[in-house]
Amino acid sequence: MIKVLFVCHGNICRSPMAEFVFKDMVAKRGIANDFYIASAATSMEEIGNPVHHGTRNKLAQYGISVAGKYAVRMERSDYQKYDYIIGMDSWNYKNMLRIVGEDPQQKISLLLDYTDSPGDVADPWYTGDFDKTYEDVVAGCEGLLQHILIK
């Protein structure tokens, strides 16, 4: 089983969007049973809160539900649990390294590293633009899935 953890600052916008988009992608390919997919935050401020209404509404447009998802914090032990730990931006990357200590197995990367346009996933908490975030997340998830499948 391939284990993927998506990470952002609060685990209410970008990382749950990536979690559920990726779950939808693998389900549509009939390979969902080959994956364990989750998401987490690097901070504590949103822990226990539901997915942001902007993310919920955007994913609902594509028939994707986030029901039952509440923000959780990334833990040091997640490094051993997951094969891929995927951050949404460079700030998340620094905080993920702070949480796990080091990355000797090179499990930590950024979602858009798997695209032709590496960089940060747009943060709708600040931009209010869930459409752009969705575009970034879909592109990154497609690239990540292709990377995993050819590996």
C-alpha positions, 0 to 999 in steps of 0.5 A: 500500500502506498501511503500519502500525506498532504500537508498545509498550515491549517489542514482546512483548505489546501491539504484536505482539497489535495487529499480528497482530489487524490482519493477521487483520482485513484478511485476513478482509476480503480486503484483506491485499495492500493493507497492510504491517503490523508492530510494534516496541518503543521500548526495547531490553530485549526485542529478539530475544525471542519474543512473550510466552506470554500474547499467544501463548496469547490469540491462539491462542484465535482461531486467530491465530499469531504464529510467527516474530515476535521483538521489534525496536526502532522506528527513526527511519527508520520515520517515513518508511517507515510511514503510521500509527505507532500506540502503545499508551499515552501513555508509548509516544507520548512515546518514539516522538516521542523516537525520530523527533524530530517528527511533522510529518505527524501519523502518530503516534497511540494505538490507542484514539484510534480508539475512543469511549474514548481512552486507554491499552491495558491493559498485561498485563505489569503486569496479567496480564490478556490478556483486557482487553488483547485487548478493547482491541486489537480495539476499537482495530484495528476503529476504525483500520481503519474510519478507514483505509477511509473516508479 
